[in-house]
Amino acid sequence: MLPTFMPVATQAAIKGLTPQQVEALGVNLILNNTYHLNLRPGIQVLKEAGGAHKFQGWSHNLLTDSGGFQLVSLSKFTKITEEGALFASPFTGEPTMLTPEESISIQHAIGADIIMQLDDVVSSLTVGPRVEEAMWRTIRWLDRCIEFHKQSGRDDVQNLFAIVQGGLDADLRDKCLDEMIARKDKVAGYAIGGLSGGEEKDIFWRVIRQCAEKLPEDRPRYSMGIGFAEDLLVCVALGVDMADCVFPTRTARFGVALTSKGPLNLRLSKHATDMSTIEEGCPCPTCASGISRAILHHNATLETATAHAITQHNLVFQARVMGGARDAIINGTFPDYLKTFFANYFGDAGYPEWCVNALRSVGVDLLEGRPDVKVISGDGAKWEYSDAA
């Protein structure tokens, strides 16, 4: 059900958890990485296993990215041509050409329920002609993905999503949106790509809104690489249905638990004698079994069991944030849900100005009835950096 958050299982595993543990948390859609699974274990192994679902013991839904993001994250290994992306394997140095057709072929072998087109990705901070070049190439590559997907006879069993590019340039985004929407009958959904790369949040939300407003309402809209709670809820308010990020699992391995009152840095000494759970009323296995902040502090970043415990909590937290939003939308109480969440999450620290502005753009005023709340410029992310926090 939408909106939803997808945990990232890059190498066909949520780090530290078994598929059975992930399933028990109520998760029913995860993300695998096409680029990495192609390198290791390789397509032949996946085919022999009967696809990635069976390979990793996952019986629920699966989404694969196309490998496009690695054009940015591993750019020193990559050369882009019209044919595709020429990678040097970071493991062996062996050159590999990833074309749109090959990307789809790999995703066919993986067997994901949702597959992504190969896009030409540039950093969100890139300016100049390279942004427009990448945008038009992404459109041409989409056509090649659509054609190969159709010819392979997999278009009725695997859902192909297009990816909107165009950087932070509103005109380029509009051009890309027009081209992608013209292909609506050939794709099952749309992703908003090319963000979460260090751009200012005040720009980020405006691009999200521009794309979400224009994309068809009868197709899922997926914002790639979004994981902070405030980001998720703002994106949902702007019209986004799906999101993914490594944030909840990665931050767990650094001893940070996510809560309705903001992230909790369990490495700080103030938690050393705290016998309360991470969050009262949380149904995750960690909280439900009474595991204390004190023991999590004692072993944070030292014992893998602690990373596993916090990971389970964080995934449930993300699911509760999005599930609460979903229920509120169905019940017609979403504005109240947003106001309550932000009041609890940021408390007296003040609201990020970009969140206030973004939600006002869709008719939700976080400051209504709260004239004394501070508004903080910049990203306004809330973290515990010291015991005094």
URQUIKA-V609513 format. One record per residue. N is the residue number from 1. RES is the residue in one letter. SS is DSSP state (~ for helix, > for strand, _ for the rest). BURIAL is b if it has 9 or more other ideal C-beta (glycine too) atoms within 8 Angstrom, else e. Layout:
BEGIN
N,RES,SS,BURIAL  N,RES,SS,BURIAL
END
This chain:
BEGIN
1,M,_,e  2,L,_,e  3,P,_,b  4,T,>,b  5,F,>,b  6,M,>,b  7,P,>,b  8,V,>,b  9,A,_,b  10,T,_,b  11,Q,_,e  12,A,_,b  13,A,_,e  14,I,_,b  15,K,_,e  16,G,_,b  17,L,_,b  18,T,_,e  19,P,~,b  20,Q,~,e  21,Q,~,b  22,V,~,b  23,E,~,b  24,A,~,e  25,L,_,b  26,G,_,e  27,V,_,b  28,N,_,e  29,L,>,b  30,I,>,b  31,L,>,b  32,N,>,b  33,N,>,b  34,T,~,b  35,Y,~,b  36,H,~,b  37,L,~,b  38,N,~,b  39,L,~,b  40,R,_,e  41,P,_,e  42,G,_,e  43,I,~,e  44,Q,~,e  45,V,~,b  46,L,~,b  47,K,~,b  48,E,~,e  49,A,~,b  50,G,_,e  51,G,_,b  52,A,~,b  53,H,~,b  54,K,~,e  55,F,~,b  56,Q,~,b  57,G,_,e  58,W,_,b  59,S,_,e  60,H,_,b  61,N,>,e  62,L,>,b  63,L,>,b  64,T,>,b  65,D,>,b  66,S,_,b  67,G,_,b  68,G,_,b  69,F,_,b  70,Q,~,b  71,L,~,b  72,V,~,b  73,S,~,e  74,L,_,b  75,S,~,e  76,K,~,e  77,F,~,e  78,T,>,b  79,K,>,e  80,I,>,e  81,T,_,e  82,E,_,e  83,E,_,e  84,G,>,b  85,A,>,b  86,L,>,b  87,F,>,b  88,A,>,b  89,S,_,b  90,P,_,e  91,F,_,e  92,T,_,e  93,G,_,e  94,E,_,e  95,P,>,e  96,T,>,b  97,M,>,b  98,L,>,b  99,T,>,b  100,P,~,b  101,E,~,b  102,E,~,b  103,S,~,b  104,I,~,b  105,S,~,b  106,I,~,b  107,Q,~,b  108,H,~,b  109,A,~,b  110,I,~,b  111,G,_,b  112,A,_,b  113,D,_,e  114,I,>,b  115,I,>,b  116,M,>,b  117,Q,_,b  118,L,_,b  119,D,_,b  120,D,_,b  121,V,_,b  122,V,_,b  123,S,_,e  124,S,_,b  125,L,_,e  126,T,_,b  127,V,_,e  128,G,_,e  129,P,~,e  130,R,~,e  131,V,~,b  132,E,~,b  133,E,~,b  134,A,~,b  135,M,~,b  136,W,~,e  137,R,~,b  138,T,~,b  139,I,~,b  140,R,~,b  141,W,~,b  142,L,~,b  143,D,~,b  144,R,~,b  145,C,~,b  146,I,~,b  147,E,~,e  148,F,~,b  149,H,~,b  150,K,~,b  151,Q,~,e  152,S,_,b  153,G,_,e  154,R,_,e  155,D,_,b  156,D,_,e  157,V,_,e  158,Q,_,b  159,N,>,e  160,L,>,b  161,F,>,b  162,A,>,b  163,I,>,b  164,V,>,b  165,Q,_,b  166,G,_,b  167,G,_,b  168,L,_,e  169,D,_,b  170,A,~,b  171,D,~,e  172,L,~,b  173,R,~,b  174,D,~,b  175,K,~,b  176,C,~,b  177,L,~,b  178,D,~,e  179,E,~,b  180,M,~,b  181,I,~,b  182,A,~,e  183,R,_,b  184,K,~,b  185,D,~,e  186,K,~,e  187,V,_,b  188,A,_,e  189,G,>,b  190,Y,>,b  191,A,>,b  192,I,>,b  193,G,_,b  194,G,_,b  195,L,_,b  196,S,_,b  197,G,_,b  198,G,_,e  199,E,_,b  200,E,_,e  201,K,~,b  202,D,~,b  203,I,~,b  204,F,~,b  205,W,~,b  206,R,~,b  207,V,~,b  208,I,~,b  209,R,~,b  210,Q,~,b  211,C,~,b  212,A,~,b  213,E,~,e  214,K,~,e  215,L,_,b  216,P,_,e  217,E,_,e  218,D,_,e  219,R,_,b  220,P,>,b  221,R,>,b  222,Y,>,b  223,S,>,b  224,M,_,b  225,G,_,b  226,I,_,b  227,G,_,b  228,F,_,e  229,A,~,b  230,E,~,b  231,D,~,b  232,L,~,b  233,L,~,b  234,V,~,b  235,C,~,b  236,V,~,b  237,A,~,b  238,L,~,b  239,G,_,b  240,V,_,b  241,D,_,b  242,M,>,b  243,A,>,b  244,D,>,b  245,C,>,b  246,V,_,e  247,F,~,e  248,P,~,b  249,T,~,b  250,R,~,e  251,T,~,b  252,A,~,b  253,R,~,b  254,F,_,e  255,G,_,b  256,V,>,b  257,A,>,b  258,L,_,b  259,T,_,b  260,S,_,e  261,K,_,e  262,G,_,b  263,P,_,b  264,L,>,b  265,N,>,b  266,L,_,b  267,R,_,b  268,L,_,b  269,S,~,e  270,K,~,e  271,H,~,b  272,A,_,e  273,T,_,e  274,D,_,b  275,M,_,e  276,S,_,e  277,T,_,b  278,I,_,b  279,E,_,b  280,E,_,e  281,G,_,e  282,C,_,b  283,P,_,e  284,C,_,b  285,P,~,b  286,T,~,b  287,C,~,b  288,A,~,e  289,S,_,e  290,G,_,e  291,I,_,b  292,S,_,b  293,R,~,b  294,A,~,b  295,I,~,b  296,L,~,b  297,H,~,b  298,H,~,e  299,N,~,b  300,A,_,b  301,T,_,e  302,L,_,e  303,E,_,e  304,T,~,e  305,A,~,e  306,T,~,b  307,A,~,b  308,H,~,b  309,A,~,b  310,I,~,b  311,T,~,b  312,Q,~,b  313,H,~,b  314,N,~,b  315,L,~,b  316,V,~,b  317,F,~,b  318,Q,~,b  319,A,~,b  320,R,~,b  321,V,~,b  322,M,~,b  323,G,~,e  324,G,~,b  325,A,~,b  326,R,~,b  327,D,~,e  328,A,~,b  329,I,~,b  330,I,~,e  331,N,~,e  332,G,_,e  333,T,_,e  334,F,~,b  335,P,~,e  336,D,~,e  337,Y,~,b  338,L,~,b  339,K,~,b  340,T,~,e  341,F,~,b  342,F,~,b  343,A,~,b  344,N,~,b  345,Y,~,b  346,F,~,b  347,G,~,e  348,D,~,e  349,A,~,e  350,G,_,b  351,Y,>,b  352,P,>,b  353,E,~,b  354,W,~,b  355,C,~,b  356,V,~,b  357,N,~,b  358,A,~,b  359,L,~,b  360,R,~,b  361,S,_,b  362,V,_,b  363,G,_,e  364,V,_,b  365,D,_,e  366,L,_,b  367,L,_,b  368,E,_,e  369,G,_,e  370,R,_,e  371,P,_,e  372,D,_,e  373,V,_,b  374,K,_,e  375,V,>,b  376,I,>,b  377,S,_,e  378,G,_,e  379,D,_,e  380,G,_,b  381,A,_,e  382,K,_,e  383,W,_,e  384,E,_,b  385,Y,_,e  386,S,_,e  387,D,_,e  388,A,_,e  389,A,_,e
END
